[in-house]
Amino acid sequence: MVKGDTQNASHPLLVQNWRASGMTVPMCTSRPGWKTMSLSKPKYKNKLFNVDINLIDILEIDAEKQTVHVEPLVTMGQLTATLDPLGWTIPIVPELDDLTVGGLIMGTGVESTSHKYGLFQHICVSYELVLADGSLVTCSKESDPDLFYAVPWSYGTLGFLTAAVIRIIPAQKYVKLNYHPVYSLDDAVKVFEEESLKKDKNHFVEGLMFSADQAVIMTGDMSSTCEPGKLNEIGKWYKPWFFTHVRTFLEEGPGYEYIPLRQYYHRHTRSLFWEVENIIPFGNNVIFRYLLGWMMPPKVSLLKVTETKAITNLYEKYHIIQDLLVPVKSMKQSILTFHDEVQVYPVWLCPFNLPNDPGMVHPADDDEELYVDIGVYGVPKVLKGELYDAVNTTRLIENFVAKVKGFQMLYADSYRTKEEFHQMFNHALYDKMRDRLDCKKAFPEVYDKVNKHARSH
């Protein structure tokens, strides 16, 4: 058992100043918008009572219980750097280094192990929160299931998250990663779904679509050993960006290699998936990689804090970043819809199991169901002679996702009306908890934090 310092004795003081102020406006954290991984810089914080929550520590690793106790601003990079040398990992490690535990719980997170373990919320054992009345509570499935299931996707509108206990599992040194190139959309869907259902065989499943009819589906498992000549340390500064490496298998055919586990977890970090290609077009050049690759990637926070008004406007008008969560049975139709509307490639494919738990998101059917996260990040093509229309195109995509009983990740721009938002996300338990915890004065509703208008005004 490894323990760190804890500050929870002072946590109830977090809302003391707000209560003393007369509680005239709702609260939110004071963390600046430029520090978040979302490309937007939320303006709603300017109108709310800001509370400073600078909780950045890993508090305890309990090998006997197989759990890790962490504060909300612990990052994925920080967590893997701590757990990996000890032979442990959390079951789901969303791949960008700077993603935080708090953001992944209050929002959501998905990774290439999610076909086995679900969303990030499904590997959490308990949450510690400070509520509107200043009380410090801990909730789990057993102690307070209503609050426990209401916290994910609530975006800090039920209380301030101050800690979480997360499951850990034994880790091995490498990932043996298999690359399966496919050359039609039907084959891509077929192979992706088949491999996602092989939970005992495939610990990792992921796909990259490079066009509407070309993709590479990747499957893998952890390994304690590595075959001679098969090690690829993709995390080294001079290595090609991971997505460009994956694309080579379209020409080379099927293959496999071994990747150090932590480098695999953060395989998309150096190129921010493929967004760095738009920011530094020469960033994958071999000379640049060898001389300056150690500087990659630029921090999203740095990009945001140095962003000019003109660049902000360009991003908002001519750039799309969306993660659309749809049933795998609607995968082909979804990819074709996104192809018709934006033609952004590569497209990220990540399967996840969605159990029928209480809370904001439920499977289309009553039982648990296999979903796929379709990640669309980049600059849309000029289609039919018309420039990309961010509002109308995003609304069209949102309506399609809602029609197939899917969801959109809320870190991205949402143009849904409040009524449409409630149709996509089940608010029954959330509203019940808002009433029980007397949140209406204390915290805004989720919609009032995540819709495009709130983030830009």
ABEGO torsion letter per residue (X at the ends): XBBBBBAAAAAAAAAAAAAAAGGABBBBBABBAAABABABBBAAAAABBBBBBBBABBABBBAAAGBBBBBAABBAAAAAAAAAAAGBBBABBBABAABBAAAAAABBBBBAAAAAAEBAAAABABBBBBBAAGBBBBBBAAABAAAAAAABGAGGAAEBBABBBBBBBBBBABBBBBBBBBABAAAAAAAAAAAAABAAABABBBBBBABAABBBBBBBBBBABBBBGABBBAABAABBBAAAAAAAAAAAEBBBBBBBAAAAAAAAAAAGGAAAAAABAAAABAAAAAAAAAAOBBBAAAAAAABBAAAAAAAAAABBBBBBBBBAAAAAAAAAAAAAAAGBOBBBBBBBBBBBBBEABBBABABBBBBBBBBBBEBBBBBGGBBBBAAAAAAAAAAAAAAAGBBBBAABBBABBAAAAAAABBAAAAAAAAAAAGAAAABBBAAAAABAAAAAX
